[in-house]
Structures are given as structure tokens and as C-alpha cells.
Amino acid sequence: MDEGITAINDRVREGSAFAHRLREEIATIIVGQRYLVDRLLIGLLANGHVLLEGVPGLAKTLSVKTLAQAIQASFRRIQFTPDLLPADLIGTLVYNPRDGSFTPKRGPVFAQLVLADEINRAPAKVQSALLEAMQERQVTIGDETHPLPDPFLVLATQNPIEQEGTYPLPEAQVDRFMLKLRIEYPSREEERQILDRMATSGDHRAATPVVSTAEIVGARALVDQVYVDDKIRDYIVSLVFATREPKAFGLDLGPLIEYGASPRATICLTVAARAHAFLQGRGYVTPQDVKAIAPDVMRHRVIVSYEGEAEEVDADEIVRRVLDGVPVP
């Protein structure tokens, strides 16, 4: 078994070399935001969608656009508004009066990287139009089902500031995002670099393609080979169960949690931990990989109770207590 892990480790170390080139190229456009860039790469490698939450102006859109340019992927940005219709997203059937036939016209969702900007500004019927695309990687227009390109990744942004004209995402859709990221303000030094680099009226350069989408798809096969020990698997299951049955783990969190994380959290945590280890150049998952990615996988899957909200305890705090309370193998 040790020889097998060593062989996987060598393949991963060689196969993950492109990540360094990708980070360097993105850094020529994006100042800082290493956490954001790494999590976008994890979503890409783990074939999981990402929800970005942060105040305006933190380079969320620019980061996604730069990533698409650096991996030679097709990119579409969809601005979600209250008057958006599902057909504006997935497409519709166009009637041809000459022969009385209907021709499908594909919408902007048919791209490899789709940025759903301010997704919570569109009503529920538009948000739900993304459900089939996100889960089955296909879209049904009329009677025909059309496969989406590979890789296909939905990167959605939402504003955490309470504003009028927003529609909270339903739990069923939020659960389909593998990761939910909380984007913070840059440091003082990073903000000065942003000023020096971006405070001009001239055209800003685009990223140079350094990785192909075929390399990304190939890397996914390597991510699937990253070794996860049985003790790590049990640890992942324990973390998820601790959000449902905290008493069994000696945690006094029961009154604060309305609903625990879903089984999809267990799957996403395992796959994301593999991708995290891959980006570190390792062919095996450690408990630190799980702990590093757990807040992003679980924060949107733990529903805080009214009592928890009254005590000003959020999902991040609950996940932190779970990570501190569950024994590490």
C-alpha cells in the first residue's frame, strides 16, 4: 500500500505543476486574494460550483474572468436582475414561420465558466432554472436535452449587505454549491499595490493562457486517485454528523442548529479535500486538508436556529466549534 501511495504522490507532484503557472499568471492581474484563487481552483479540479459572498469591489468578477482567460475556457457573465427570465439564462425555442418548426436557441449558460453575478437579485423561478444545469450538467429546452460543455462551472456572487430587491437563495440551490467563500477586504499593502496597478484610465491587459481545459480535465482524473485513508473518511463523516447530533460528540450546539449538513456535504468535503491535497502537490489527504476546506464546504449547509441567531452565533462559529470538538485522527 505504501508503494502505491508513493506512486500516486509522484504522479500528483508532477501533474499539479501547472497550478504554480496558473497562480503566477493570475497574480499578474489580481493582487492578493490567494484564498479566493485557490478555492476557485479547488472548485475547478473537484468539479464543484462556487458561491462567492463579499461586498462590491473585491475583484470577484475580475478573478473569475482572469481564471477563464488563463485556462482558455469559454466565459459568460450573466447579470441577474429582477426582470430576468429563465429563457434569458438557458435559452428557448424560436419559431420558424416558413416551415412551422421550432429551433432551439442556446442561452449564455452554455459556457465552461459561467459567472452568475448577484444571483440573489433574480426571483426564485430564474434561480431554479440553474438547478438542472448545476446538478446534471445538462439543460432541457422544449423536448430536447442538451449537454453542457466540460468543464462546466457556475461561479455565483451575492452581496452580504441587506438590500431591497434581493431574493434569498433556496436551501436546495445553496446545497448544490460545493463551496461558499467569504471574501474579505485586502490588506493595506495589497490595497496600495491595487492603487499602483489599477488607478489608470488605460486598457488593462488580459491574462495569457497558460493551461488548457484538457489539462484541467486530465488533472481531475489525478485528483480522483488521491489517497484518502479510512481514518480520514471516518473523520469526515464525524464532522458532518456532529452538525446533526452534536450531543454524541460532547458538543453543546443542539439548540443553535436548526438543520445539520446534508450527505452532499460528506461527498463534497472528501472531493474538495482531495483537490486541496492535489494543489499542495501531495497524493494523500491529511486532517489539515479536511480542516482547511471544511468551513467553505459546511458554512452554507448548516442552518442556524432562531435561538442561535438571537445569541448572534453564525454558521461559521458552529463549524469552528465542530472542528475544535471532534477528535482529529
Secondary structure, 3 states (H helix, E strand, C coil): CHHHHHHHHHHHHHHCHHHHHHHHHHHCCCCCCHHHHHHHHHHHHHCCEEEEECCCCCCHHHHHHHHHHHCCCCEEEEECCCCCCHHHHHEEEEEECCCCEEEEEECCCCCCEEEEECHHHCCHHHHCHHHHHHHHCEEEECCEEEECCCCCEEEEEECCCCCCCCCCCCHHHHCCEEEEEECCCCCHHHHHHHHHHHCCCCCCCCCCCCCCHHHHHHHHHHHHHCECCHHHHHHHHHHHHHHHCHHHHCCCCHHHEEECCCHHHHHHHHHHHHHHHHHCCCCECCHHHHHHHHHHHHCCCCEECHHHHHCCCCHHHHHHHHHHHCCCC
